Amino acid sequence: MSSVKILLVDDEEIVRINLEAYLEDEGYYVLSANSGEEALDMIADQKIDVGIIDMRLPGIDGNVLISELSKLQPEMKFIIHTGSMGYSLPASLVELGISDELVFKKPIKSISKFTGMIRKLTEGKV
């Protein structure tokens, strides 16, 4: 079992459930939420290593959520998981060190891309 804690935020239940199950099978501890507000409440007493964040969420969107999470936990790394083909990183997220390499478009062809990127992020290779 990995000591890496992942926060998964996606309002599409089937996507969230499938990705959570996959990551848990890979040995990660996963907290999942269906909204940004739920995610913020959930992590109050948890140190999270990597957030996998959908951009289109009810309430606060993924861009705002990442900004808020990074204020609360500056060491947290992020992967963006979006179904918006036209999504481009805003300057505020680029300033946090998020690059295009960390933006995964739905549907992802190989779910193993997540574990590879999580490893790179937690080993400081991104």
TIMI-2910 file (N, C-alpha, C, CB; in pm, 1 decimal, decimal comma, always signed):
<rs>
+----------+----------+----------+----------+----------+----------+----------+----------+----------+----------+----------+----------+------+
!      n_x !      n_y !      n_z !     ca_x !     ca_y !     ca_z !      c_x !      c_y !      c_z !     cb_x !     cb_y !     cb_z ! resn !
+----------+----------+----------+----------+----------+----------+----------+----------+----------+----------+----------+----------+------+
!    +84,9 !   -119,2 !     +0,0 !     +0,0 !     +0,0 !     +0,0 !    +88,0 !   +123,6 !     +0,0 !    -95,8 !     +0,9 !   +122,3 !  Met !
!    +60,3 !   +213,7 !    -89,9 !   +133,9 !   +339,2 !   -100,5 !    +92,3 !   +433,8 !    +11,4 !   +110,5 !   +404,8 !   -238,1 !  Ser !
!   +183,7 !   +520,9 !    +50,8 !   +148,1 !   +622,5 !   +150,4 !    +93,1 !   +748,4 !    +83,1 !   +270,6 !   +658,0 !   +236,9 !  Ser !
!    +87,0 !   +747,7 !    -49,7 !    +39,2 !   +862,9 !   -125,3 !   -112,4 !   +874,6 !   -110,9 !    +79,3 !   +851,3 !   -274,5 !  Val !
!   -157,6 !   +996,5 !    -74,0 !   -301,3 !  +1023,5 !    -62,0 !   -345,7 !  +1107,3 !   -181,2 !   -334,3 !  +1096,5 !    +72,6 !  Lys !
!   -454,9 !  +1063,8 !   -241,2 !   -507,7 !  +1130,1 !   -360,2 !   -647,5 !  +1184,0 !   -331,9 !   -510,5 !  +1032,9 !   -480,4 !  Ile !
!   -670,1 !  +1306,8 !   -376,8 !   -803,2 !  +1366,3 !   -373,4 !   -856,8 !  +1364,9 !   -515,7 !   -800,6 !  +1512,3 !   -314,3 !  Leu !
!   -968,3 !  +1296,8 !   -537,1 !  -1030,4 !  +1285,7 !   -668,2 !  -1161,4 !  +1363,4 !   -664,9 !  -1054,0 !  +1136,0 !   -707,9 !  Leu !
!  -1173,2 !  +1464,0 !   -752,4 !  -1294,0 !  +1546,6 !   -755,3 !  -1351,5 !  +1544,5 !   -897,3 !  -1263,3 !  +1693,6 !   -709,3 !  Val !
!  -1469,1 !  +1483,6 !   -909,9 !  -1537,4 !  +1475,6 !  -1039,4 !  -1686,1 !  +1458,9 !  -1011,9 !  -1482,0 !  +1356,9 !  -1127,6 !  Asp !
!  -1768,6 !  +1537,8 !  -1079,3 !  -1912,7 !  +1528,1 !  -1057,3 !  -1977,5 !  +1417,3 !  -1139,6 !  -1978,4 !  +1659,9 !  -1089,9 !  Asp !
!  -1903,3 !  +1356,0 !  -1231,7 !  -1955,7 !  +1243,0 !  -1308,4 !  -1932,0 !  +1116,7 !  -1225,9 !  -1887,7 !  +1232,6 !  -1450,7 !  Glu !
!  -2039,8 !  +1064,9 !  -1168,5 !  -2027,4 !   +953,3 !  -1074,2 !  -1954,1 !   +833,2 !  -1132,2 !  -2163,7 !   +910,3 !  -1028,2 !  Glu !
!  -1986,5 !   +793,0 !  -1254,7 !  -1924,4 !   +673,5 !  -1312,8 !  -1774,2 !   +694,5 !  -1332,1 !  -1991,0 !   +638,1 !  -1447,6 !  Ile !
!  -1734,6 !   +812,9 !  -1373,8 !  -1591,5 !   +843,8 !  -1389,8 !  -1522,6 !   +838,1 !  -1254,3 !  -1571,4 !   +983,8 !  -1454,9 !  Val !
!  -1583,5 !   +901,7 !  -1156,0 !  -1524,9 !   +907,9 !  -1021,0 !  -1512,1 !   +768,1 !   -960,1 !  -1610,7 !   +997,7 !   -929,0 !  Arg !
!  -1617,0 !   +688,3 !   -970,0 !  -1615,0 !   +553,9 !   -910,6 !  -1510,4 !   +465,9 !   -978,2 !  -1753,7 !   +488,1 !   -921,2 !  Ile !
!  -1506,1 !   +469,0 !  -1111,0 !  -1411,1 !   +384,7 !  -1183,3 !  -1266,3 !   +425,0 !  -1155,9 !  -1438,8 !   +391,3 !  -1332,7 !  Asn !
!  -1239,1 !   +555,2 !  -1157,0 !  -1102,2 !   +600,8 !  -1133,1 !  -1061,4 !   +574,2 !   -988,4 !  -1088,8 !   +750,9 !  -1165,7 !  Leu !
!  -1153,1 !   +596,4 !   -895,2 !  -1124,0 !   +567,5 !   -754,2 !  -1090,8 !   +419,3 !   -735,5 !  -1244,1 !   +607,1 !   -664,5 !  Glu !
!  -1170,0 !   +330,4 !   -793,8 !  -1145,9 !   +186,0 !   -781,5 !  -1009,8 !   +149,0 !   -841,5 !  -1258,9 !   +105,8 !   -851,6 !  Ala !
!   -979,0 !   +204,0 !   -958,0 !   -850,4 !   +175,7 !  -1021,8 !   -734,1 !   +220,5 !   -932,6 !   -842,1 !   +245,5 !  -1159,1 !  Tyr !
!   -741,0 !   +342,2 !   -882,3 !   -631,7 !   +395,2 !   -799,6 !   -617,7 !   +316,3 !   -669,1 !   -655,4 !   +544,3 !   -768,7 !  Leu !
!   -729,1 !   +276,9 !   -609,5 !   -722,3 !   +194,3 !   -488,1 !   -661,2 !    +57,8 !   -519,1 !   -862,9 !   +176,7 !   -426,3 !  Glu !
!   -696,0 !     -0,3 !   -634,6 !   -634,8 !   -127,1 !   -676,0 !   -484,0 !   -112,4 !   -694,3 !   -698,5 !   -177,1 !   -806,4 !  Asp !
!   -440,5 !     +7,4 !   -732,5 !   -297,6 !    +34,6 !   -750,5 !   -228,5 !    +65,8 !   -617,3 !   -278,2 !   +151,3 !   -847,7 !  Glu !
!   -305,1 !    +65,0 !   -508,5 !   -247,1 !    +81,2 !   -376,2 !   -252,2 !   +221,2 !   -317,7 !   -109,0 !    +38,5 !   -380,6 !  Gly !
!   -322,8 !   +312,6 !   -382,2 !   -331,6 !   +449,8 !   -332,0 !   -449,9 !   +464,6 !   -236,6 !   -344,6 !   +549,5 !   -448,9 !  Tyr !
!   -435,5 !   +557,3 !   -142,2 !   -544,4 !   +596,0 !    -53,8 !   -618,1 !   +709,7 !   -124,9 !   -491,9 !   +639,7 !    +90,4 !  Tyr !
!   -747,7 !   +693,7 !   -151,5 !   -822,3 !   +790,8 !   -231,4 !   -939,5 !   +848,6 !   -152,8 !   -872,6 !   +726,0 !   -360,6 !  Val !
!   -947,0 !   +980,9 !   -151,1 !  -1064,9 !  +1051,3 !   -102,6 !  -1135,0 !  +1103,3 !   -226,6 !  -1028,4 !  +1168,1 !     -1,1 !  Leu !
!  -1265,8 !  +1083,7 !   -238,1 !  -1333,1 !  +1134,3 !   -357,9 !  -1449,8 !  +1224,3 !   -319,5 !  -1382,2 !  +1017,8 !   -445,9 !  Ser !
!  -1470,7 !  +1323,4 !   -404,2 !  -1576,1 !  +1422,2 !   -382,6 !  -1641,9 !  +1453,5 !   -516,1 !  -1519,5 !  +1551,8 !   -316,8 !  Ala !
!  -1770,0 !  +1493,8 !   -511,0 !  -1839,4 !  +1527,2 !   -635,7 !  -1850,6 !  +1677,0 !   -658,2 !  -1977,3 !  +1466,2 !   -636,0 !  Asn !
!  -1792,6 !  +1757,8 !   -568,0 !  -1793,3 !  +1903,6 !   -586,8 !  -1671,5 !  +1963,5 !   -518,5 !  -1924,1 !  +1967,0 !   -530,6 !  Ser !
!  -1639,5 !  +2085,2 !   -558,1 !  -1528,2 !  +2155,3 !   -496,3 !  -1553,1 !  +2183,3 !   -349,7 !  -1501,4 !  +2284,0 !   -568,8 !  Gly !
!  -1675,5 !  +2220,6 !   -318,1 !  -1709,7 !  +2249,9 !   -179,1 !  -1692,7 !  +2126,2 !    -91,4 !  -1853,4 !  +2302,2 !   -169,4 !  Glu !
!  -1739,2 !  +2012,5 !   -140,7 !  -1723,9 !  +1887,5 !    -65,9 !  -1575,5 !  +1854,6 !    -46,9 !  -1795,9 !  +1771,3 !   -138,7 !  Glu !
!  -1495,3 !  +1875,4 !   -150,5 !  -1351,5 !  +1848,2 !   -142,6 !  -1284,3 !  +1935,7 !    -37,8 !  -1285,5 !  +1870,1 !   -278,7 !  Ala !
!  -1318,0 !  +2063,8 !    -35,0 !  -1257,9 !  +2155,4 !    +62,7 !  -1293,0 !  +2114,1 !   +205,4 !  -1304,5 !  +2299,8 !    +36,8 !  Leu !
!  -1417,2 !  +2073,1 !   +227,3 !  -1458,6 !  +2025,9 !   +360,4 !  -1383,8 !  +1898,2 !   +398,7 !  -1611,0 !  +2000,9 !   +363,9 !  Asp !
!  -1364,7 !  +1812,4 !   +301,7 !  -1307,9 !  +1680,0 !   +324,6 !  -1160,6 !  +1683,0 !   +365,8 !  -1323,0 !  +1597,3 !   +200,8 !  Met !
!  -1084,5 !  +1779,4 !   +314,7 !   -939,6 !  +1775,2 !   +337,0 !   -893,3 !  +1855,2 !   +457,4 !   -868,9 !  +1825,0 !   +215,9 !  Ile !
!   -985,4 !  +1910,0 !   +532,9 !   -948,2 !  +1997,0 !   +644,1 !   -841,6 !  +1935,4 !   +735,0 !  -1070,7 !  +2030,3 !   +725,5 !  Ala !
!   -851,9 !  +1806,5 !   +764,5 !   -755,9 !  +1743,3 !   +854,8 !   -675,3 !  +1633,3 !   +786,2 !   -828,1 !  +1686,0 !   +974,9 !  Asp !
!   -662,5 !  +1642,2 !   +654,7 !   -588,4 !  +1541,2 !   +577,1 !   -479,8 !  +1608,7 !   +494,2 !   -684,4 !  +1460,8 !   +484,8 !  Gln !
!   -360,2 !  +1552,7 !   +493,3 !   -256,6 !  +1600,6 !   +402,7 !   -271,0 !  +1520,9 !   +273,0 !   -111,8 !  +1584,9 !   +465,4 !  Lys !
!   -293,5 !  +1593,2 !   +165,4 !   -313,1 !  +1530,2 !    +34,1 !   -188,4 !  +1552,6 !    -50,6 !   -439,9 !  +1587,4 !    -38,0 !  Ile !
!   -145,1 !  +1446,7 !   -120,2 !    -27,4 !  +1456,1 !   -205,6 !    -62,1 !  +1502,8 !   -347,0 !    +42,8 !  +1321,7 !   -211,6 !  Asp !
!   -167,0 !  +1442,6 !   -404,1 !   -204,0 !  +1471,8 !   -542,9 !   -355,8 !  +1488,2 !   -553,5 !   -154,5 !  +1359,0 !   -638,3 !  Val !
!   -396,9 !  +1595,2 !   -620,5 !   -537,5 !  +1615,9 !   -651,4 !   -562,0 !  +1589,3 !   -798,6 !   -581,7 !  +1758,2 !   -614,0 !  Gly !
!   -663,0 !  +1510,0 !   -828,7 !   -707,4 !  +1488,2 !   -967,1 !   -840,6 !  +1560,7 !   -976,7 !   -720,3 !  +1331,6 !  -1004,8 !  Ile !
!   -840,7 !  +1670,3 !  -1050,6 !   -951,7 !  +1764,0 !  -1045,8 !  -1018,1 !  +1781,7 !  -1182,3 !   -903,9 !  +1897,9 !   -994,1 !  Ile !
!  -1149,5 !  +1761,2 !  -1185,0 !  -1229,9 !  +1790,3 !  -1303,3 !  -1247,8 !  +1942,5 !  -1309,5 !  -1369,8 !  +1715,2 !  -1298,8 !  Asp !
!  -1264,0 !  +1998,1 !  -1426,1 !  -1278,1 !  +2143,4 !  -1439,4 !  -1422,1 !  +2190,0 !  -1428,1 !  -1221,4 !  +2188,7 !  -1571,2 !  Met !
!  -1514,1 !  +2116,7 !  -1487,5 !  -1655,7 !  +2156,3 !  -1483,1 !  -1722,4 !  +2088,9 !  -1364,6 !  -1729,0 !  +2119,1 !  -1615,6 !  Arg !
!  -1737,2 !  +2165,1 !  -1259,2 !  -1797,3 !  +2113,9 !  -1136,8 !  -1914,9 !  +2202,4 !  -1098,7 !  -1693,4 !  +2107,4 !  -1021,9 !  Leu !
!  -2012,7 !  +2146,0 !  -1027,6 !  -2119,8 !  +2232,1 !   -976,4 !  -2061,4 !  +2324,4 !   -869,2 !  -2238,4 !  +2146,8 !   -918,5 !  Pro !
!  -2110,9 !  +2444,1 !   -858,3 !  -2054,1 !  +2538,1 !   -759,9 !  -1921,1 !  +2591,9 !   -809,7 !  -2035,7 !  +2469,6 !   -622,1 !  Gly !
!  -1820,2 !  +2587,9 !   -724,8 !  -1690,7 !  +2641,0 !   -768,4 !  -1629,0 !  +2547,8 !   -872,5 !  -1594,6 !  +2658,6 !   -647,5 !  Ile !
!  -1568,8 !  +2606,0 !   -975,3 !  -1511,4 !  +2523,3 !  -1081,5 !  -1371,9 !  +2473,7 !  -1043,2 !  -1505,1 !  +2602,3 !  -1213,3 !  Asp !
!  -1318,4 !  +2388,5 !  -1127,8 !  -1189,1 !  +2326,7 !  -1100,3 !  -1074,5 !  +2424,6 !  -1087,5 !  -1157,2 !  +2229,8 !  -1206,6 !  Gly !
!  -1074,7 !  +2530,8 !  -1168,6 !   -967,1 !  +2630,3 !  -1160,1 !   -965,2 !  +2697,2 !  -1022,6 !   -983,4 !  +2736,9 !  -1270,4 !  Asn !
!  -1081,9 !  +2738,3 !   -975,0 !  -1092,8 !  +2802,4 !   -843,2 !  -1057,4 !  +2701,6 !   -733,7 !  -1236,4 !  +2859,2 !   -820,6 !  Val !
!  -1105,5 !  +2578,2 !   -748,6 !  -1076,3 !  +2475,5 !   -648,5 !   -926,4 !  +2452,9 !   -634,5 !  -1145,7 !  +2344,1 !   -685,1 !  Leu !
!   -856,4 !  +2441,2 !   -745,4 !   -711,7 !  +2419,7 !   -738,8 !   -643,8 !  +2537,3 !   -669,0 !   -652,8 !  +2400,0 !   -880,4 !  Ile !
!   -684,4 !  +2658,6 !   -701,2 !   -626,6 !  +2776,4 !   -634,6 !   -648,9 !  +2771,0 !   -483,7 !   -687,3 !  +2905,7 !   -691,8 !  Ser !
!   -771,3 !  +2734,6 !   -442,0 !   -803,6 !  +2726,3 !   -299,2 !   -725,6 !  +2613,5 !   -231,1 !   -954,7 !  +2705,0 !   -279,8 !  Glu !
!   -720,1 !  +2497,8 !   -295,4 !   -647,9 !  +2384,5 !   -237,7 !   -499,2 !  +2415,7 !   -221,9 !   -666,2 !  +2259,9 !   -324,9 !  Leu !
!   -442,9 !  +2484,6 !   -320,7 !   -299,6 !  +2514,5 !   -312,8 !   -268,7 !  +2615,0 !   -201,9 !   -249,7 !  +2568,3 !   -446,8 !  Ser !
!   -365,5 !  +2699,0 !   -166,8 !   -346,7 !  +2789,4 !    -52,3 !   -348,3 !  +2709,8 !    +78,2 !   -457,1 !  +2899,2 !    -49,9 !  Lys !
!   -437,2 !  +2612,9 !    +86,8 !   -450,4 !  +2531,0 !   +207,6 !   -336,2 !  +2430,7 !   +222,5 !   -583,2 !  +2457,3 !   +205,9 !  Leu !
!   -292,0 !  +2375,5 !   +108,7 !   -186,9 !  +2273,4 !   +110,5 !    -87,7 !  +2302,0 !     -3,5 !   -248,4 !  +2129,1 !    +96,7 !  Gln !
!     +6,2 !  +2393,1 !    +22,5 !    +99,4 !  +2436,6 !    -82,8 !   +183,6 !  +2325,3 !   -145,9 !   +191,1 !  +2539,0 !    -26,7 !  Pro !
!   +200,7 !  +2214,3 !    -76,1 !   +281,4 !  +2103,5 !   -130,4 !   +201,5 !  +2012,5 !   -224,0 !   +338,7 !  +2020,5 !    -16,2 !  Glu !
!    +71,5 !  +2029,5 !   -227,2 !    -14,3 !  +1943,2 !   -308,4 !    +15,1 !  +1963,9 !   -457,0 !   -163,6 !  +1971,1 !   -278,6 !  Met !
!    +18,7 !  +1853,7 !   -531,2 !    +37,6 !  +1855,1 !   -677,0 !    -97,1 !  +1825,8 !   -742,3 !   +146,4 !  +1750,2 !   -722,2 !  Lys !
!   -110,5 !  +1862,6 !   -869,2 !   -240,5 !  +1849,4 !   -935,5 !   -230,9 !  +1788,4 !  -1074,1 !   -306,6 !  +1983,6 !   -945,1 !  Phe !
!   -333,6 !  +1709,3 !  -1105,6 !   -360,1 !  +1659,9 !  -1240,7 !   -499,8 !  +1710,7 !  -1274,8 !   -349,4 !  +1499,7 !  -1251,0 !  Ile !
!   -513,2 !  +1771,0 !  -1390,1 !   -643,9 !  +1818,4 !  -1436,7 !   -702,2 !  +1710,6 !  -1527,3 !   -632,4 !  +1956,9 !  -1512,4 !  Ile !
!   -828,7 !  +1675,3 !  -1501,6 !   -897,8 !  +1573,0 !  -1579,9 !  -1025,5 !  +1638,1 !  -1632,5 !   -929,0 !  +1442,6 !  -1493,7 !  His !
!  -1027,7 !  +1671,1 !  -1760,0 !  -1139,8 !  +1748,8 !  -1813,0 !  -1195,8 !  +1690,2 !  -1941,8 !  -1096,8 !  +1891,5 !  -1837,1 !  Thr !
!  -1325,1 !  +1708,7 !  -1958,5 !  -1390,7 !  +1668,9 !  -2081,8 !  -1400,4 !  +1783,3 !  -2181,4 !  -1528,0 !  +1615,4 !  -2052,0 !  Gly !
!  -1352,6 !  +1899,1 !  -2141,3 !  -1357,5 !  +2017,4 !  -2226,7 !  -1238,5 !  +2016,9 !  -2322,6 !  -1358,2 !  +2146,7 !  -2141,3 !  Ser !
!  -1266,1 !  +1987,7 !  -2448,2 !  -1158,0 !  +1978,6 !  -2547,1 !  -1089,3 !  +2113,1 !  -2569,4 !  -1212,5 !  +1926,2 !  -2679,5 !  Met !
!  -1160,0 !  +2222,5 !  -2545,1 !  -1101,9 !  +2354,9 !  -2566,6 !  -1033,3 !  +2412,0 !  -2443,3 !  -1208,3 !  +2449,5 !  -2611,9 !  Gly !
!  -1017,2 !  +2331,0 !  -2338,9 !   -959,4 !  +2382,1 !  -2214,3 !   -813,4 !  +2423,1 !  -2234,3 !   -969,9 !  +2276,2 !  -2102,9 !  Tyr !
!   -780,4 !  +2540,5 !  -2184,9 !   -639,7 !  +2580,4 !  -2180,4 !   -611,6 !  +2635,4 !  -2041,4 !   -606,0 !  +2686,5 !  -2291,6 !  Ser !
!   -492,2 !  +2612,0 !  -1995,4 !   -454,4 !  +2650,3 !  -1859,5 !   -456,0 !  +2801,3 !  -1842,1 !   -316,5 !  +2595,6 !  -1825,4 !  Leu !
!   -524,5 !  +2850,1 !  -1738,1 !   -518,1 !  +2993,1 !  -1709,0 !   -383,3 !  +3026,8 !  -1643,9 !   -635,7 !  +3035,5 !  -1616,6 !  Pro !
!   -343,1 !  +3151,8 !  -1654,4 !   -214,6 !  +3195,7 !  -1598,5 !   -203,8 !  +3164,1 !  -1449,7 !   -195,9 !  +3345,6 !  -1620,9 !  Ala !
!   -315,8 !  +3173,1 !  -1376,8 !   -312,0 !  +3147,8 !  -1232,2 !   -266,6 !  +3004,9 !  -1199,8 !   -450,1 !  +3173,2 !  -1171,0 !  Ser !
!   -302,0 !  +2908,1 !  -1284,2 !   -260,1 !  +2770,3 !  -1260,1 !   -119,0 !  +2745,0 !  -1311,0 !   -356,9 !  +2673,4 !  -1326,1 !  Leu !
!    -81,1 !  +2810,1 !  -1418,4 !    +56,9 !  +2799,3 !  -1467,5 !   +152,3 !  +2850,4 !  -1359,4 !    +75,8 !  +2879,7 !  -1601,0 !  Val !
!   +113,4 !  +2958,2 !  -1292,0 !   +195,6 !  +3013,7 !  -1183,5 !   +212,7 !  +2914,7 !  -1068,5 !   +133,2 !  +3142,9 !  -1131,0 !  Glu !
!   +118,3 !  +2822,0 !  -1053,6 !   +128,1 !  +2719,7 !   -949,5 !   +213,4 !  +2600,8 !   -993,7 !    -11,0 !  +2671,4 !   -910,6 !  Leu !
!   +265,7 !  +2606,3 !  -1116,2 !   +351,6 !  +2499,4 !  -1165,6 !   +279,3 !  +2392,8 !  -1245,6 !   +420,3 !  +2435,6 !  -1052,2 !  Gly !
!   +155,3 !  +2419,1 !  -1281,9 !    +80,1 !  +2321,8 !  -1360,9 !   +109,1 !  +2346,6 !  -1508,8 !    -73,7 !  +2331,3 !  -1331,5 !  Ile !
!   +147,2 !  +2239,8 !  -1577,7 !   +180,1 !  +2250,1 !  -1720,2 !    +80,7 !  +2167,6 !  -1801,8 !   +326,0 !  +2202,5 !  -1747,3 !  Ser !
!    +86,2 !  +2183,4 !  -1933,6 !     -3,6 !  +2109,3 !  -2022,4 !    +12,2 !  +1958,1 !  -2005,9 !    +22,3 !  +2148,6 !  -2167,9 !  Asp !
!   +129,5 !  +1914,0 !  -1966,7 !   +155,1 !  +1771,4 !  -1944,8 !    +64,8 !  +1714,8 !  -1834,0 !   +303,4 !  +1749,0 !  -1908,8 !  Glu !
!    +13,4 !  +1801,9 !  -1748,1 !    -70,3 !  +1760,5 !  -1635,3 !   -219,9 !  +1773,6 !  -1665,2 !    -35,6 !  +1842,7 !  -1512,5 !  Leu !
!   -253,9 !  +1801,1 !  -1790,0 !   -393,7 !  +1811,9 !  -1831,8 !   -429,3 !  +1686,1 !  -1911,2 !   -418,3 !  +1942,0 !  -1917,3 !  Val !
!   -518,9 !  +1605,1 !  -1855,6 !   -564,8 !  +1482,6 !  -1920,3 !   -706,0 !  +1505,8 !  -1970,4 !   -559,1 !  +1360,6 !  -1822,9 !  Phe !
!   -728,1 !  +1478,3 !  -2098,3 !   -859,6 !  +1498,2 !  -2159,8 !   -940,7 !  +1368,6 !  -2153,1 !   -844,7 !  +1545,3 !  -2307,0 !  Lys !
!  -1070,3 !  +1383,2 !  -2120,6 !  -1162,0 !  +1268,7 !  -2119,0 !  -1210,7 !  +1242,6 !  -2260,5 !  -1282,5 !  +1293,9 !  -2023,1 !  Lys !
!  -1234,9 !  +1122,1 !  -2299,8 !  -1201,3 !  +1000,3 !  -2226,6 !  -1053,3 !   +967,3 !  -2245,5 !  -1289,7 !   +882,1 !  -2273,4 !  Pro !
!   -990,1 !   +926,1 !  -2139,6 !   -847,7 !   +894,6 !  -2145,8 !   -831,3 !   +753,2 !  -2202,4 !   -780,8 !   +906,8 !  -2004,4 !  Ile !
!   -738,5 !   +737,7 !  -2295,1 !   -721,8 !   +608,4 !  -2362,7 !   -663,7 !   +502,6 !  -2269,2 !   -631,7 !   +624,0 !  -2485,2 !  Lys !
!   -566,9 !   +542,7 !  -2187,9 !   -503,8 !   +446,4 !  -2097,1 !   -504,4 !   +502,4 !  -1955,5 !   -358,7 !   +413,9 !  -2142,3 !  Ser !
!   -585,2 !   +441,6 !  -1871,8 !   -600,3 !   +488,0 !  -1734,3 !   -467,4 !   +479,6 !  -1657,0 !   -708,4 !   +405,7 !  -1662,8 !  Ile !
!   -376,1 !   +396,6 !  -1706,6 !   -245,1 !   +384,5 !  -1639,9 !   -163,9 !   +513,5 !  -1649,6 !   -165,2 !   +268,9 !  -1701,0 !  Ser !
!   -205,5 !   +606,1 !  -1737,6 !   -138,3 !   +736,7 !  -1744,1 !   -145,0 !   +806,4 !  -1608,6 !   -202,3 !   +826,0 !  -1853,5 !  Lys !
!   -254,2 !   +782,8 !  -1535,1 !   -268,3 !   +845,4 !  -1403,8 !   -160,1 !   +798,0 !  -1307,6 !   -406,1 !   +816,0 !  -1345,7 !  Phe !
!   -140,4 !   +667,0 !  -1299,5 !    -41,3 !   +616,8 !  -1203,9 !    +99,5 !   +659,6 !  -1242,9 !    -48,7 !   +464,2 !  -1194,5 !  Thr !
!   +127,8 !   +663,1 !  -1371,8 !   +259,0 !   +710,4 !  -1415,8 !   +282,3 !   +855,3 !  -1377,2 !   +273,1 !   +694,4 !  -1565,9 !  Gly !
!   +181,9 !   +938,6 !  -1396,7 !   +196,3 !  +1080,6 !  -1363,6 !   +198,9 !  +1101,5 !  -1212,1 !    +81,7 !  +1162,1 !  -1426,2 !  Met !
!   +120,9 !  +1025,7 !  -1137,4 !   +124,3 !  +1036,5 !   -991,0 !   +265,0 !  +1003,3 !   -940,7 !    +18,8 !   +941,6 !   -925,7 !  Ile !
!   +323,8 !   +897,9 !   -994,2 !   +461,1 !   +862,1 !   -955,7 !   +557,5 !   +976,2 !   -986,4 !   +506,1 !   +733,8 !  -1028,7 !  Arg !
!   +547,9 !  +1031,8 !  -1106,8 !   +636,7 !  +1142,1 !  -1144,1 !   +619,3 !  +1262,3 !  -1050,6 !   +610,4 !  +1184,4 !  -1289,3 !  Lys !
!   +495,2 !  +1294,9 !  -1019,5 !   +467,3 !  +1408,6 !   -932,4 !   +522,7 !  +1386,7 !   -792,0 !   +317,3 !  +1434,2 !   -925,6 !  Leu !
!   +499,8 !  +1267,9 !   -736,6 !   +541,9 !  +1242,2 !   -598,6 !   +692,2 !  +1219,4 !   -587,1 !   +468,0 !  +1121,9 !   -543,4 !  Thr !
!   +757,3 !  +1190,5 !   -698,4 !   +902,9 !  +1174,1 !   -698,5 !   +972,7 !  +1305,0 !   -739,3 !   +944,0 !  +1059,6 !   -794,3 !  Glu !
!   +895,1 !  +1410,3 !   -761,1 !   +952,0 !  +1540,1 !   -797,0 !  +1008,0 !  +1547,9 !   -937,9 !  +1059,1 !  +1574,6 !   -701,4 !  Gly !
!   +957,0 !  +1463,8 !  -1027,9 !  +1007,2 !  +1460,6 !  -1165,3 !   +925,0 !  +1544,9 !  -1262,2 !  +1010,9 !  +1319,0 !  -1214,1 !  Lys !
!   +827,5 !  +1617,6 !  -1209,4 !   +745,9 !  +1706,7 !  -1293,1 !   +752,0 !  +1845,5 !  -1231,3 !   +596,4 !  +1655,9 !  -1304,8 !  Val !
+----------+----------+----------+----------+----------+----------+----------+----------+----------+----------+----------+----------+------+
</rs>
